[in-house]
Structure formats: structure tokens, C-alpha cells
Amino acid sequence: MKSILDGRKVLSAEIEKIAEVAGYLWQNGWAERNGGNITVNVTEYVDDEIRQMPAISEVKQIGITLPALKGCYFYCKGTGKRMRDLARWPMDNGSVIRILDDCASYVIIADNPVMPTSELPSHLIVHARQIETNSGYKATVHTHPIELVAMSHNPEFLGKDVLTKILWSMIPETKAFCPLGLGIVPYTLPGSNELAEATLKELEDYDVVMWEKHGVFAKGTDVMDAFDQIDVLSKSAKIYIDAKAMGFTPEGMSDEQMGEMTRAFNLPR
């Protein structure tokens, strides 16, 4: 069976990047069973032949009308699919969907009728906002980084920018490569509209959002960018927890030192 990737080097490279990140999520222990999701806007890689491809699924409702997504195409991890399998066989564990002209429904066009994640509406709401604001962000990643989730169980860390300041202070690279810090969404039922709305609100000010006692949701210019931000935050969380395990609270960089970083690297915060 012919794949949508055949003869399309740029699109194939983008899907390979998604598969690479899926492997990292699994290897890091952040993607137990079928945990986590990835969606990427691949519209820029779509040619006329793809636009003419017939649907291989019935029409599916998004559950919300998103005018900004008219005519867009997305690669989506499949519901119930495992990241470790997506890393090896991305087109068997995810699919490419086309948003229809009503902006409220979609069809699967390739390669197999793999239903997208059940959290697709939440991801598409975020993608729509990125298009509306011309942000240039094309990818969303949801995963369960162990140390970050562990830290979210401490209520003292959940005030605005409390965890951001701790994580920034552990190692200079975290502030440099995740310069907006970490937004916080209090525990909310997974997959709910309330969680989607709270996440969207936090993403106005942050690129990575912590879902208390659950995981993180990140947006990025591509899937690797989204992963990298989660990765540096996770490294800082590991440093903090390792220091606590050794019996002391890490001093961290001072406000003056972090301010120096902000000025030297022209960071937004």
C-alpha cells in the first residue's frame, strides 16, 4: 500500500522527527502504556495530490467550530496507541487528518483509519489560537515527566511562577531554553473542556503548562522544540530532587544571577 510519505521528502522528514520525539518520551519513562499525545500542523507540506486524496474514514465531529483551521492538515497520534510503537511505525500509530470546510469536522486521509487521540479537540483549539495569532507554533506535545509531576504534588510549588523560579535557578540552560517558564493548571479532569480552556489561557503567557498531578502540555515551532523545553525543565526538576535526596535544599541561582542571564541573552523574562 502506498504511503502519503512516498516521494515527499520534507513531509517524511517531519514525520520522522515526530517518531524520534515519541521514542525519547518512551525512553525517558514519560509515556507509560498509551500515555501522551502529539499533534503537528503539517499543512505547509501538503501538495495538490494530497488535497485530492479521498477520505478513508467517515466524517468525524470535532465538537467545536474552529474557523482558523479551515483547510488545515494535522498529523495526530492515534487514540490508544503507544509512543514506543509510534516511534517505530508512525503511520500505523497515527494518521493525517483534513479539517473540512465547516471547520467543525474532519476526515482521516492517510495512511490508515487510525482514530486520533481523544484529546484532539483540546489540541486543535491550541493550534487554532496559534494560527489566529500568527505565532509560528506548529506542534503540541502532552507527556508525563516523572520529576515534574512529582513536584506538582507539593501545593507550595503551585503558586504563580513559584515552580518556574525554582526550575530556572537550577541550571542556566533552563532559563535560556525555556524563557517563558512553566504555567500551572490546578488538577482538572483529563480530557475535559475545563482542562482545555485552562490550558489555552496559560499558553497565552507560557509555552509549557503543568497539569497538576498529571503531566505537561507544550507548544513549539516544531515537535523537537516542544520536546526540548520539556526536557530542560525536567533536567532542573531532577537536579532539585537529587539535591533534596542528598539531604539539602539546593541554593539555586540568585535573582541577580538570573537577571544577568535575562540581560545577557535578551530573554523575554
Secondary structure, DSSP 8 states (H G I E B T S, - for coil): ---TTTT-HHHHHHHHHHHHHHHHHHHTT---TT--EEEEE-GGG--HHHHT---SS--EE-SS--GGGTT-EEEEEBTT--HHHHHH-TTTSEEEEEE-TTSSEEEEEESS---B-TTHHHHHHHHHHHHHTT----EEEEE--HHHHHHTT-GGG-STTHHHHHHHHH-HHHHHHSTT-EEEE----TT-HHHHHHHHHHTTT-SEEEETTTEEEEEESSHHHHHHHHHHHHHHHHHHHHHHHTTS------HHHHHHHHHHTT---
